Amino acid sequence: MTPRIGSIREAYAVLGLDPGAGFDAAKSAFRDAAKKLHPDVTPPSPDTLSELADIVAAIRYIEARRPACLELQISAAEAANGVTRALKYGDKPIIVRIPAGVEDGASLNAVGDDSVQVQISILAGEDAPVTAADSAALEDFVDTFSRPSPMSRFARWIRNSNSAA
């Protein structure tokens, strides 16, 4: 079975919107169309059921591809100097590099993942150090992505010309 919707542009067009309308507009258009086409309101016919299936597929497509938005609070000193933070989005660890001089309300993308946006909030007058939760998240990220696995360490040992093997 081929998918009903193949692009964001097509999904928004099914809902009668421009591609830049945003998720809230898409959700509102979906609700309006679903109320009109629901079998309890409109007698079911192959055309209305197909149109209902199209709008459901469109909103599912948009939901699956909308960017995630997280909020991060940092101190004024961290905003002035810049900082790197590790966060979790569900089970997915992400890294956010906050450049020096970032302003309150700035929106940044996660490193290597444009689908996760981070909204920066600067805490006025506070100079809080990195908390244990932040350093634990950063340590977890490092463990997951940059420390070599036992197999890669073993392979490196085997390749080493000075090894006993």
N, C-alpha and C positions, 0 to 999 in steps of 0.2 A: 504494500500500500504506500503510495507516495504522500508526502506531507502536504497539507493544505496551504500552508504559509511558508514561503521560502526566504523572506527578508523582512527587516524592520519596516522598510518603506511600504511593502505589501500589507503588513499587519496593520499599520496605521490607516492605509487606504481602505481596508475592509471595514474599519470602524468609522470611516468618513472624516479622517483627520490628516493634517499635515505631519510629516515625519518628526518635526521638532516640537510637537505639541506637548510632550511630556507624559509621564506615567499617570499622573492624577487625571489629566484630560482623557486619556485612554480608558482609565477605569470608569470614569463618569459616562463616556460614550458607550462602553460595554454594558453598563447597568441599564441605560436608557433603551438600547437595542434589545437587550435580553427581556426587559419588561414588555416590549411590543411583540416580540416573537415567541414568547413562552407559550407552550401548548395549552395552558390554562386560559390564556387570553385570546390567542389566535388559533383557529382550527388548524390542526396539523396537516400539512401537505408536503410533498417532497421538496418543493421550493423553500418553504419556510423552515423546515427542519435542516435543509442544507445550509441556508443562510445562518441559522442558529449555530450550527456546527462550525461554520466559518468564523463567526465572531468569537466563539469559545476558543478556537485554535489561535486566533489573532491575539487575544489577551494572554493566553498561556505563553505564546512566543515572546511577547513583550515582557511579561513577568520574568521569564527565564534569562532575558538578556539585559535587563535594566541594571545599572550600576548600583553597587552597594554603597551606602553612605554611613560612615562611622564618625563619632565625635571624639576628639582628643583634647584634654585640658593640659596646658603646660604653664610653667611659671614665666614671669616677665624676664627673668635672667636667661632661661632656656630659649625664649623667643629672640632675645637680643644676640645670643651666642650661637644659636642653632643646636639641634639635638637629633639623634636618631632614636626612634622608638619601635619596639616590637609590639604588635597587637595580634589578637586572634579574631577572625571572622568565622564564627562557627568553629569548626575543627581546623580551619586553615590558618596557619601562621603567616603574617604579613609584616613587612618592614616599611616604615615611613621615615623619610629623611626630611627634617624641617630645617630649611635654610636660615641663616642668621638674618635677623631683621624682619621676620615674618610678621604679618599684621593679624590682629584679631579678626576672625571670620574667614580667613583664607581657606581655600579648598585645594588640597594636594592629592595627587595620585599615589597609591602604594607603589613601592619599587617593583618593577617588572609586571605589574598587574593594573592596567588602566580601568578595569571594571570595579575597582574598589577606590572610592574617594573618601578622604578624611577631612573633616571640617575642624579647623583649629580654633580653640578657645583659650585665650590668655587670661590667667588668674591675676588680677590686679594686686600688686603689692606683696605677693607671696613669692618666696624663693625656696620652694620645696625641692629637696634632693630627689634623685630617682628612687622610687619606692621599690620595695622588695618584689612586688608584683611585676613591675616593669623589668627589673633585671632578670626575674624568673622567665618572663616571656621572651626576652632577648636570648637568654641561655637556651631555651627550648628551640628557638629558631635556629641558632647556631648548631645545636645538636642535630636537628632535622636536616639541614641543608649543607653545612660546610664541614662537619667533622667526618673523617673517612670511616667507612664501615669496617668491621673486622675482616671482611673478605678483601676489601681494597688494601688494607694494611698488610694482609698476608701476601697478596699479589705483589705489592711493592717490595716486600721482604724477599720474595722469590726472585724478582728481577734484579735485586741488588747484587752486584758482582762480588761483594765481600761476604755474602752470606755463606753459611755452611752447606747449603743445598747444592 
